[in-house]
Amino acid sequence: MAWIEIQFEINANEVDQLSNHLSELGAAAVTLLDAADQPLYEPPLGDTPLWPKTCVSALFPVEIDLNALLSKLSSTWSPTDPLTHQYRILADQNWERIGMEHFKPLYFGSRLWVCPSWLPVPDPNAINILLDPGLAFGTGTHPTTALCLEWLANARLDQARLIDYGCGSGILAIAALKLGASSVIAIDHDPQALVATQENAARNAITSRLQTLLPSELTAIKIDFLISNILANPLLELAPHFAKLVCSSGYLALSGITQDQIPQLIEVYSNWFIFETPMIKENWGLLIGHRH
């Protein structure tokens, strides 16, 4: 179906109010965008920062009476500054197919392919991961995911026990199993990520060796490898927890970090791990640590 997209520019402290009003008026989706190319740096864990000037975009069915909707909005809420808007009609399209067109097979190391589940694999004799990311992060296109896959493709994973902490689509967990790991626990705080991981595991016929858990469900265990591609602040907070999980002489792989965040992570984790030279790709980093 076709949609009408209405965009409002508003101060950050009034975004929640406007978003709530738009939802109450029947918006099918409300999205927040940067209104003025303002950078946001990594926030503390639990914070949700917004740009000082934020663009609030709302989708409504195209047949809605736009003038009546705007009149009702103005009669129920008065922002600090006068509310201006712009709109456009979005023609009916197969949005899922459009997304699929941007996801191509990717090659990592000397033997690993990540392939969209709807395309034929480029090399049937290689190790192939069939992937449908769904709503979860992780297709191999982001530098941090690529770094992790390159490292996994060259690691000695035979019969290893591994945790993928922040599994997203399950791409790293599935790669580890395909590359020889005996078992993997995939952990994410987002239930949608666990669903995507389970579906991709079934697509790759490795469900019997994969367990998906919320962080609160993880018990005290020891594993050979722990890989976590999330953000620097949660990685810093999780350091003691990760140290308890990795066995003596085990390995830790940390990514989702920028090059300038590496020294702080090494300083914190060096209480338990000895680190190799960081791997860098487009200013993103991967740290590999060996448990004392």
GUKEKOL-875342 format. One record per residue: residue in three letters; x, z, y of N, C-alpha, C, CB in turn. Coordinates in steps of 0.1 Angstrom, whole numbers, plus 5000, padded with zeros to 4 digits. Each point is the difference from the previous one (the first is absolute). Last residue first. Glycine has a CB too. Layout:
! GUKEKOL-875342
alaXZYXZYXZYXZY ...
This chain:
! GUKEKOL-875342
his545053094849501250084997499950054985500250075025 arg497349484990499850144999501250074996497649974995 his502049565032500250054987500050154999501449794995 gly496449785039500750134998500250044986499150075022 ile499749505016500150034985500850134999499849754993 leu497249975048501050104996500050034985499850105023 leu498649505016499750064986501250094997498749794992 gly499049955057501050054991499550054986501250065020 trp498049585027499450104991501050044990497749905003 asn503249765030499950135006499350114992500149885022 glu500749684960499249985012499750145007498949804990 lys503350294968499449875001499150005012500149974975 ile504050354995499249965013499549864999501550165013 met500750294956499649865000499149975012500249994974 pro503750435019498649955001499949854999499550205015 thr504250094959499949935013498549955001502549945000 glu497750474969500749885000499949945014499749954975 phe499750595012499449875003501049895000498450115014 ile500450404964501149935005499549855002501850154989 phe495250345008500449874996501249945007497649964996 trp500350485012499749984986500649874994497950135003 asn502550025043500050134993499849994985499150105020 ser500549545012501450024994500150144994500949845017 tyr495249985007500049984986501450034994498249845002 val501150195045499150094994500149994985498449985019 glu504349735007500350145003499150104993500849925022 ile498249614976501250044992500450145002500849765001 leu495750085025499650014986501250034991498249845005 gln502750085041499250124998499650024986499249985024 pro503049614987500950125001499250134998501549875015 ile496049714986500850024988500950135001500049764996 gln497150015037499550124994500850044988497749945008 asp503049655018500450125008499550134994500049855020 gln498949734960501450024999500450135008500449754997 thr494650234984500949915008501450045000498049955015 ile498050114945500850065011500849905008500150214987 gly497449774970499050025010500650055013498350044983 ser503950094969499849885009498850035009501149844983 leu502450384974499150035012500049885009500550254999 ala500949944948500049885009499050035011500749844981 leu502350444978499050005010500149885009500050254999 tyr501849944948500149925012498850025009501549844987 gly501350494973499049905002500249935014498450134985 ser504150254994500649864999498949895001501850094985 ser496050365008501550005002500549864996500250254997 cys494749745015500850084991501549995004498349964982 val497150025050501149924994500950084992499849845020 leu496650375003499449904990501149924993498049995014 lys502850335022499650074988499549914989499350195014 ala501949645029501250054993499650084987501150025023 phe495549825006500649894992501350054993499249845017 his498650465011499149974989500749894991498050065014 pro504150075027500150104989499249974988500450175018 ala499249525019501350014994500250114989500949915022 leu495349935008499950004986501350024993498149855002 glu501350115046499350124995500050014985498549985021 leu503549644999500850125004499250134994500949885021 leu497049714974501250004991500850135003500049754999 pro496350145029499650064987501250014990497749915004 asn503449895038499550145002499550064987499449955023 ala502049584978501150105001499550145001501349835011 leu495849804962500550025014501050115001497849915009 ile501149804947498950055008500550005015499050144981 asn502549764967500049915011498950045009501049814986 ser501950394970498950035010500249915012499850244992 ile501949904953500149905010498850025010501149834985 leu502050414972498850025009500249905011499750244994 phe502349864952500049935013498850045008501249804989 asp499650434970501449945002500149925013500149984976 ile496750485013500149854998501449955003497549985005 lys499250504985501349955003500049854997501250224996 ile494750165019500749924989501449965005497749924992 ala497550375023501450015000500749934988499750225012 thr495649595007500550134995501550005001498050024985 leu497849715042501449994994500450144996500649795013 glu495450105012499850004986501349994992497949895003 ser501550085046499650144995499950014985498850035021 pro502149545001501150095001499750144994500849885020 leu496549734959500150045013501250105001497549975004 leu502549654958499650135004500050015015501050094979 thr499649574973499850005014499450145004499649755001 gln503550004957499150105003499850005016500650144979 leu501449524978499950035014498950115002500849765006 arg500450004952501350075005499950055014501349864983 ser495249894995500350114991501250085004498949874982 thr499649725041499250125003500450124991498149855008 ile503449664998500950114999499350145002501949855007 ala496949644998500050054987500950124998499449774992 asn499249975048501449984995500250064986500849995023 arg495150045002500349865001501449974994498649985021 ala500050464983499249944989500349855000498250175002 ala503750085032500650044988499349934988500750225010 asn497549735033501249924998500750034988500249995024 glu496150284987499649864997501249904998497950055014 gln502950404998499450004986499649854997499250245002 thr502349855042501150014990499549994986501250155016 ala495749865019500749875000501150014990499549965024 val498150434982499249904994500749874999497950115008 leu504250235015500050034986499249904992500350245005 ala499649745042501349964995500150024985501150055022 gln495250115000499949855000501349954994498449995019 pro501250484991499449964987499949844998498750215001 asp505050085028498849915002499449964987501149925021 his502950344983499050085005498749925002501750155011 asp502249764951499649975013498950095005500749764996 ile503050114959499350105008499749945014501250194987 ala500449694958499849945014499150105007500249764992 ile503250254963498950075007499949945014500350214986 val502049594965500050025015498850085004501249785003 ser502250074951498850055005500150025015499550124978 ser503949664996499150044989498650055005502050064986 ala501549565036499650145001499050034988500450015025 gly501349534986500650094989499750145001501749844999 leu496849775029501549995000500650104990500049935023 lys495350054986500449864995501549994999498049915011 leu500350495008499649994986500449864994498150165004 ala502749915042500850094992499749994985500250155020 ala497149615011501349944998500950094992499749895022 ile496150284989499949904990501349934998497649965006 ala502250365028499850074987499949894989498850195011 leu501549665033501350064996499850074986500750035024 ile495449784996501049894998501350064994499049875018 gly496550324997500650034986501249904997497850084993 ser499549985049499449914990500550024986499849845018 gly501250565011499349895006499449914990501650005018 cys501250434979500149884992499449875006500050154980 gly501950345028499549915010499949864995501050155018 tyr502150094954499350095009499549925013501350214991 asp500449724956499849925012499150085009500349774987 ile503050374968498850025009500149905012499950254993 leu502249774953500149975014498750045007501649814995 arg501950184957498750055005500150005015499750154980 ala503049534982500050105010498650045003502049905010 gln499949764958499450124995500050115011500849944977 asp501849665040499650014986499650144996501649814995 leu500150005048498750074999499650024985499349915022 arg504749955015500050014985498850104997502549964998 ala498049695046500350134995499950004985499050105021 asn500149535009501450014996500350144995500649835017 ala495150044999500349894992501550014995498449865013 leu499850455018499550024987500449894990498050125010 trp503249845036500750114993499550024986500450115022 glu497449585004501449954998500850114992499949855021 leu495850264995499949914988501449954996497749945007 cys501950335032499750084988500049914988498750165013 leu501749635028501250084997499950074987500550025025 ala495749764992501049904995501350084996499049815014 thr497650435008499649974986501049904994497650035006 thr503150065039500250134992499649984985499650135021 pro499849515012501450024996500250134992500649895021 his494849834975500650095010501450034996497850105006 thr499549634965500449935012500650095011498249844995 gly499950294961501449955000500449935012499849984976 thr496050265015500049864994501449954998497849965010 gly499350505009501149964990499849874993500250244997 phe496150135026501349945005500949974988499850135021 ala494649874976501250095000501249925004499050134982 leu496449715009500150075013501250085002497650015000 gly502649594966498850065004500150065014499450054976 pro503949714994500250135007498750065004502149915008 asp499649804950498949985010500050135008498649844985 leu505049904977499650105010498949955008502350095001 leu501349864954498849945005499350105009499849854980 ile505550085002499050105004498849925006501750185004 asn502749684961499049975010499050115002500249764994 ile504950084986499150125000499149985012501850164990 ala500149404985500550115008499150124998500949845017 asn498249724964501150084993500550125007500649784989 pro496149905029499550084989501050084992498249834998 asp501649985053500950004989499550094989502049965015 pro495449955025501049905001500949984988499950045024 val494850134974501450065003501049885001499350224987 pro495449725028500950004988501450055003498749804991 leu497050385036500949895000500750004987500249995025 trp496850364990499249885000500849874999498250125013 ser503550344992499449994987499249874998499850245000 pro504849825029498550025002499349974987500249935024 cys504950224974499249895001498550035003501549884984 val504150285013498750065003499149885004501050225008 trp503849824961499149935009498850095002500849774992 leu504650284988498750055003499249925010501050224996 arg503849754987499149984989498650045003501950044986 ser502350005041500349884992498949974989502450045004 gly496850215045501050024990500349874993499550244997 phe496049725023500950115003501050024989498150115012 tyr497749545011501050014990501050125004499949754994 leu494650065015501250045006501050044989498850095020 pro496249614991500950074990501350035007498949884981 lys496950115051500749904992500950084990499949825018 phe495950235021500750084990500649904990498550215003 his498549675033501350055006500850084990498850015022 glu496849804968500949895004501450055005497949865005 met498450444985500849954988501049905004498050054985 gly498950115047501150094998500849964988498650185009 ile497749565001500949995011501250094998498149945015 arg498250104955500949884997501049985011498149904988 glu498850445019500950044988500949884997498250164991 trp498449785042501250085005500950044989498650095018 asn497949524992500450074988501250085003499049824984 gln497350055054501249954993500250084987501049935021 asp495649985027500050044986501249944992497550035001 ala502950055052499349924991500150054986500449805014 leu499850465033500849974989499249934989501450205005 ile498349895052499349984987501049964989497949935012 arg502850395034500249864995499250004986502349975011 tyr498650355040499549984986500349854996498250185003 gln502950275035500049854997499649984986501849965017 his498050465025500049954986500249855000498550184993 thr501750345038499949855000500149954985501049995024 leu497850495005500349944987499849855002499250214988 pro502350205048499049904997500449924987499349985024 asp502750504980500149885008498949904995502550035002 thr497250394979500750045013500149885009501350184988 pro494749804976501550025000500550035014500249854980 ser494850204997500749965013501450034999497950035013 trp497349914953501450055002500649945013500250034975 thr495349875009500350124992501350065002498549914983 ser499849685038499050115003500350134993498349825003 ser504449784990500250065014499050115003500949785007 leu498749994951501350075001500150075014501049844983 lys495349885011499850124993501350095000498349894985 ser501949675033499250095008499750134994498949805008 leu503549884968500850055011499250095009501449794999 leu496349994966500950104994500950065011500149864979 ala496949805033499250124996501050114995497949864995 asn503849715014499650065012499350144997499849775012 leu501349954951501250065006499750085013501349814991 asp496050084964499749975014501150085007497549984997 ile503149824952499750115008499749965015501450154984 glu500049574977498749995005499650125009499449874980 val504850084996499949915011498649995006501849874989 pro500450584988499449874995499749915012499050124980 phe504950225028498650014998499549874994499850165019 leu505150144992499349884994498650034998502149944989 ala502150255046498950034991499449874995499650225012 ser505150025014499349884995499050034990502149875004 val501250365037499150034989499249884997499950245007 cys505049885018498949904999499250044988501449825011 thr501950495023499749954987498849915000500850214991 lys503250065039498949915002499849934987500649965024 pro502450374972499350055013498949915003502150095008 trp499149934941500649945012499350065012500749794988 leu499450514968499449875005500749965012497850064991 pro503050294962500149965014499349875003502250125000 thr497550284963499649865001500149965014498450024981 asp503750394983499649955013499649865000501550165011 gly500350074951498750055003499449965014500550194986 leu504749835006499149994989498750065004501950014984 pro501149815056500050104990499049984989500850165018 pro500649395005499550135004500350114990498149885012 glu504449635003499550084989499550145004501549874984 tyr498449755053501050044991499450104989501849975018 leu496449615016499750144995501050034989497549975004 pro501949665041500650044988499550144996502049865004 gln495549755025500650135002500550054987498550055020 asp498849544999501449994994500850135002499949755003 ala495350205009501049965010501550004995498550095016 ala497250034960499549915011501149955009497950134999 asp501550024946500950025012499549915011502050074986 leu494550094976501149915002500850045012498749814989 leu497250344972500750045012501349915001499150244998 thr495649724977501549994999500650035013499849834982 val495350184988500650045013501550004998497950135008 ala497349664965501450055000500450025014500549874979 ala495050035012500450004986501550044998498449814997 ala497850355042501249924997500450004985500850055024 gly495350175001500049914989501249914998497650005004 leu501350385027499249895004500049894989500650055024 glu502050354971498650035000499149895004500650235006 ser504049714996499650014986498550044999502350074994 leu499749915048499949874995499550004985501849925016 his499150495006498849945006499849864994500350135021 asn503650104967498950064994498749945005501250214998 ser502949655021499949964986498750054993502549994999 leu498650165045499549865000499849954986501249965022 gln500750474983498649995005499449864999500550205015 asp504149874975499150054989498549995004501950154993 val501549725039499849914989499050054989502449925004 glu499550285039498649974998499749904989499750045024 asn504750114990499250134998498549974999501850125013 ala501449524996500250054987499150134997502349915000 asn496249705035501050114999500050064987499950045024 ile498449454981499650145004501250094998497649964993 glu500049505001501250075003499750145006501249785004 phe496049874961500050085012501450065002497550064997 gln499749524974501250085002499850075013501449844987 ile495649894971500050055014501250095002497549995001 glu500549604963501050115003500050035014501449924981 ile495149854981500450015014500950115002497849905008 trp501049774947500050135006500249985015500950114979 ala497349614972500750005012499950145007499649755003 met500350164942499250005012500950005012498250124988 
